[in-house]
């Protein structure tokens, strides 16, 4: 059975969460199934694109099913409800894709740490190293037509630490 992955979207990213060595434990990527059917993600990979380099950041190894309206959070050990994986997200900006076993891209995400992008999610030393986690970057809307690689699609989260596993 062929599934429609067009409504599977990246909805949040937490990068440069803190200005200390513990920051990767608070980093995460979040996906949401905005569609009407349960999606099977076994064998899918989250890949970071950096010019001609492609780095695998996470692969769904077990039978992983994402129900309609459900979230999938991949991140560090300090992220509530996350499937724990060290993502080591780039603090200066990055581009990610979710690819099927056959390499087809089903979801995209990009972020930068300079204007016109929201700069609050990039800690930039605003918070003391022992302070709570900074803000994440969240989609302004879950509308599929929004370009997930364009700055206008994203805004700073409403709360420090973001909202892993739920709408912001």
N, C-alpha and C positions, 0 to 999 in steps of 0.2 A: 504494500500500500504506500503510495506517495503522500508525503505530508507537505503542508504549506508552511514554510518557514518564514514567509514574508512579514509576519507579525511578531517575530522574535527579535527583540531590540536590546541594545545596551542602554541602560537607563541611569547608571551612576558609576562614577569612578572616584576613588579616594587615592590621591598620590601626594607625596611630600607631606604626609600627615603630621609629622613632628620634626623638629630640628635636632634629632639625636639618633643614636644607633637603633632605637626601638621602632623607628617609623615604619619599617616593612611589616611589622606585626599588626599594624593598623590599616594597611593598604588593602583595597579590594576593587573588584570589578563586579558589576551587577547586570544580569540579564533579566528580561521580563517576557513572558509569553502573553502577548496582548491578543492572541487569537482565540478561537473557539474549540480547538482540538488539543489533546495532549500530544506533546512532541517528545520523540525519543532522540537523545543526544549522545548515545554511546558512540565513541570513536571520533566525535567532533573535537576540534582543537581551537584554543584561543592562541592566535599568532600575533606577534608584534612585528610590524613592518618598519624597517629603518633603511630607507634607500633600497639597495639591492639585497640587503640582508633580511632574512626572515628568521625570527626566534620563536620557538614554541614555548608558551608560558604555562599552558595547562591543557591536558587532554582528558576528556570524560572516558574513563576506562571501564566502568561498570554500566550495567543497564540503568541509565539515568533518564527518568521521565519528568517532564515539566508540564504540569497541569495548566489549563487555561487560567490566566490571571495570576499565576504563580511567579515567584522570583527565584533566581539562582544566584547565589553570592559566592564568589571565589576570592579568598583572601587570607590574610595573616591570622595568627592564633588569637589575636585580641578583637577580632571582628565577630560580633554576635551572630550566631546562626550560619557562619560561613563554612563552606567546604575548605578546609585549611590547605593552602598552597602558598609558597613564597613567590610572589609575583615580581618583586624588586622593580617597581614601576619607575620609569624615567621621570625625574623631577623637572625636566625642562620641556616636556611634551612628548607625545608618542601617537602612533596610530595602531589600532588593533582591529583584527577581523576574527569572526567566528567562522570556521570552515568545516564543511562536512568531511567524512572519511575520504571522499573522492576529490576534495580540494575546492569545492564550490563555496563561494563566500555567501553567507546567509545574514550576517550582521556586521556593522562597522562602528568604530568609535575613534575619534581623534580629540586631542586636547593640546593646548599650548599654555604657556605661563606669562604671556605678554599681551598687551592690548592689541586688538579689541577683545580678546578672550577675557573672561572673568579672572581676575588675579587673586582674589581672596582664597580660592581653594589651594593655591600654591602658598605654603606657609610663609615664604619669604622672610623668615625670622621674626614674624609678627608676635609669635608666642614664645615664651621662655621654654627652654628645653625640657623643663619638668612640668610645663603646663599641659592642660588637656589637648587632645587632638584638634587639629584645625577643621576646616570645612571641606566638603566634597564638591564635586561637580555633578549636577543632575540635569536631566533633560527638562526643558521648559514645559514640554507636553509629550505625551506618548504617541502623538500623531506620526504614523509611519512615513508620511510624505516629507517630514523634516529631514534635512541633510545631516546625518550624525557626524560629519567631519567639518561642519561649519560652526563658527563661534556663536551664531545667533540661536542655535538649537540648545545651548547650554547656559546654566546659571549656577551661582553658588547655592549650596544647600541652606536650608532654613536654620539648621542647628549644627553645632560642632559635632564632628563624628559622622555626619550624614545620616542616612536612614536605611542602612543595609537591610534588605528583605522586605521593604515596604515603600509605598509612594511617599515622596517628600512633600 
